[in-house]
Amino acid sequence: MYDVTIIGGGVCGAAIAMCLSKYDIRCCLLEKDNDIAIGTTRANSGIVHAGYDPEPDTLMARLNVRGCELIEELAKVMNVPYKKCGSMVLSFDAKDEEHLRELYERGIANGVRGMELLDKASLLEREPNLTDNVTGALWAPSAGIVNPWRLCIAMAETAAKNGVEIYLDSEVSAIEKINGAFCVTAGNKQYDTRYIINAAGLYSDKIADLVGAKDFEIRASKGQYFLLDKTSDWLVNSVIFQCPTEKGKGVLVSPTADGNIIVGPNAESNNERDDVSTTRDGLDFVAQEAAKTTKLIDYRENIRSFAGLRANSDKRDFIIGESALCRHFINVAGIKSPGLSSAPAIGEYVVEILEDCGLIMSKKAEWSYADAHVCFAELSNEEKAEICKKNPKYGNVICRCNLVTEGEILDSLDSSYIKPRTLDGIKRRTGTGMGRCQGGFCGVRIHEILCKYYGVDPESVLWDKDGSNIVVGK
């Protein structure tokens, strides 16, 4: 019997698992796919929002500001790519300037520190590559950028190191409540548990419906992006937003934590929950809107176009709390933007909710973060020479674009916590296939490493999700 079962292995599920791993309880996490960080967490802009956008006195406001602080701390101790680069919201006319003043006041109410309203001259001094049509900006220095899947994996591995049991390929198909507890059927196995945390993202309303607790609806929204090569890193210094509208925060131009530039997204409402296709019309719209921010984007430097999905709901705020329709069933749903920024704080908040629901938890005497993986590219020449002397596989470069070695790939495969099984699983942990050639050079070599490591034939190795076989016959 588990005390708590978490459904969903995205950044929120991982954060909750990490926070619960600090307590002397029995906890497990069920993920329907073959890896964690494979849904919404995999494809988003990686922005750590400062917290001026949510309406005051909402969960979004409280958890965004706290989460922004926590991510900066976690990234340091977990060796997760992160940069506190700040964000700008641009104005183009008097109406926009009034909106910026409202955002500023909202940020003050939410506890965001260090914000400034900049005039045009001050803005262009900091960001000289913007269009001349800008009239000013709201500057929020506490905002940043993070690698979202590396953050998710680090939190999940920390949870696993401290006793949380993680089950992949475990799609929940039924939940039955028996004598005050739950029996969860997932992946043809059953898990008995006292509490359920529903962090199933795009499918959280479907999970709630299994226990008769569906009092909200998830509406998938798709956003399409361009990812520019690192040669475009001169374009902007901080996260650049346009003034938000009712449709969202609009198209941004931003650095990423890995040194690229990201442009997007658009917003396509009521999308299919698994549709991550890109379209010419969608990407053309992104390029058209981004031109209002800067005319200097060279789309010949685009190395990948992709789409991500957001779990919007029919509620304005996050849906976090014990269901009014099912005792001890706790929803963590409708976690739209700023969901990534809020995730670590959501983990803390769920601990409070469980305590209020009657779960007795005592802090563990010993708890520690999972060990960070070696990043060969970040080592000094002396450190590189030393690690190659100890293990020559670190001298075998597999990904030339990002200087990722065989030693790093094997380290990720030898993980004591969550082993990657696919090319994209390796990518999320090491950065392979994320450079200019997008796996053109390293993909076949990683394929060979996976075959050898797991002792399988080439036809069974996947690119990412089930069905994405790379080799299909001779």
Buried (B, 14 or more C-beta within 10 A) or exposed (E): EBBBBBBBBBBBBBBBBBBBBBBEBBBBBBBBBBBBBBBBBBBBBBBBBBBBBBEBEBBBBBBBBBBBBBBBEBBEEBBBBBBBBBBBBBBBEEEBBEBBEEBBEBBEBBBBEEBEBBEBEBBBEBBEBBBEEBBBBBBBBBBBBBBBBBBBBBBBBBBBBBBBBBBBBBBBEEBEBEEEBBBBBBBEEEBEBBBBBBBBBBBBBBBBEBBEBBBBEBBBBBBBBBBBBBBBBEBBBBBBBBBBEEEBBBBBBBBBBBBBBBBBBBBBEEBEBEEBEBBEEBBEBBBEBBEBBBEBBEBEBBBBBBBBBBBBBEEEBBBBBBBEEBBBBBBBBBBBBBBBBBBBBBBBBBBEBBEEBEBEBEEBEEBEBBBEBBBBBEBEEEEBEEBBEEBEBBBBBBBEBBBBBBBBBBBBBEBEBBBBBBBBBBBBBBBBBBBBBBBEBBBEBBBEBBBEBEEEEBEEBBBBBEEEEBEEEE
